[in-house]
Amino acid sequence: MQFHSILFEQPADRVDGDAQDVPSSFRDLNLDQVLESMVEGREEYRLEAFFYSPLTAAEPVLYRHETLQDLEKKEILDSVTDFSESMRRVRAHLGRAAKLRHKYETERWFLDAAETYLAAVNTLKEKLALCELGSRALMGLHEYLEAYVLSPYFSSFAAETQKVKDELASVVYRVHIRGSRVEVSPYGGEPDYTPEVEQTFAKFRQGDVEDYTVRFVDRAGMNHIEAQILDLVARLNPAVFGALDDYCVRHETFLDDTIVRFEREVQFYVAYLEFIERFKAAGLPFCYPQVSSRSKDISVRGAFDVALANTLVPGERVVCNDFHLEGTERILVVTGANQGGKTTFARMFGQLHYLASLGYPVPGSEARLFLPDQILTHFEREEDIETLQGRLESDLVRIRDILQRATSSSVVIMNELFSSTTVKDALVLIAAVMSQIMELGVLGVCVTFLDEIASLGESTVSMVSMVDAEDPSVRTYKVVRRPADGRAYAVALAAKYGLTYPQLRGHVTS
């Protein structure tokens, strides 16, 4: 199969457009923060469309795993990075050319862009030939480059570029300035008096002196005198500048679509590798997950919330957690200490599945994950005054939407559902929602303050956020698989901040 994309093995899967619809779960999972950090400095590549298009089958994910594993080799990553830098220069030259008004100056920047492009393509082809490639994507790219460089078009384009450049370099002319009059004429073999002048004044030289040489600045844009001189030079050399005109017209669109697409798409990988490098340097693990769109047996060891870690590393400790679901188990019900990391755990669960569906390594030392058709989330939000809905009504509307959209292949994450109502009402409502979710057989997480939810059926698994055994006011942020114990440790937390009844009474009476 002919190479066409480094992200999608099958042409039908390809995403070429700009930003797609943002997944509804993106903000709840703090993936918008992750994306913002990753694409900083890469705005020109418009990578959002790729991030908003998760994969739902294992084979396309494996295609990306192979590519990333190749790119983790320094010599390959350096080759790709150098190529991208060259392509940025190409775009910069073309950008200048598009903004300039003088015809020949525009054409010269266009020629520089073409020369840089030819060198970049040749260099990448030669460097990849020296690398040990293991991925279908990069091997396909290398084969494509070899064929492209040997093609009649590329060979002719390279030869013409060199010829036009050499002819321009061979143009010699004379500029005679007398007062306000400037004359341009062909170079007539006039002698160069520079050595004689230097020899004449050499006897006045007393040691090192300041260099007053005026250096030519390679800038875009000429003043009107330079422009008129160039016009006169072109008039003196019609064959050379005519060839330049013809060259620019015939190669107006010299950029190859497949190569341009590769340069954009490879940033999807490079951006993530650069993003996770700081975590790996801090000792946090990343792994390539085993993925499946069929098996719902999942397990993860040493995972963490990568968005939260992005705010902590370096310097602060990042807590890792494990979880697994097997057999008929589908829903992790997380209870336990207030401010004990339950919401972070739920976000981490969603992040892991989303990053895995993009084909990325996930934060953790070992992972086996399901590829969902969508990730649906319900996290607490502020009341929207424009909808005139209270918190409970808003929760009901949003959870109804989730239930209508969810399929048996979805992942559903619910965080503190119906926390605005009474315990009795919340228990009835959450149990009803969980009943429908369990009936669908979706994977998910439910964070709640109601222990009863953890034992609704064989598909629910209880996990509890833990506190320090010696001091209940200290949260460990570890979430472990164990029966719910009905202890939120709110009193210990209140005592830590001096807010228990006796403490407050003491303040009032003192």
Secondary structure, 3 states (H helix, E strand, C coil): CCCCCCCCCCHHHCCCCCCCCCCCCCCCCCHHHHHHHHHCCCHHHCCHHHHCCCCCCHHHHHHHHHHHHHHCCHHHHHHHHHHHHHHHHHHHHHHHHHHCCCHHHHHHHHHHHHHHHHHHHHHHHHHHHCCCCCCHHHHHHHHHHHHHHHCHHHHHHHHHHHHHHHHHHCCCEEEEEECCEEEEEECCCCCCCHHHHHHHHHCCCCCCCCCCCCCCCCCCCCCHHHHHHHHHHHHHCHHHHHHHHHHHHHCCCCCCHHHHHHHHHHHHHHHHHHHHHHHHHCCCCEECCEEECCCCCEEEEEECCHHHHHHHCCCCCCCCEEEEECCCCCEEEEEECCCCCHHHHHHHHHHHHHHHHCCCCEECCEEEEECCCCEEEECCCCCCCCCCCCHHHHHHHHHHHHHHHCCCCCEEEEECCCCCCCHHHHHHHHHHHHHHHHHHCCEEEEECCCHHHHHCCCCEEEEEEEECCCCCCCEEEEEEECCCCCCCCHHHHHHHCCCCHHHHHHHHHC
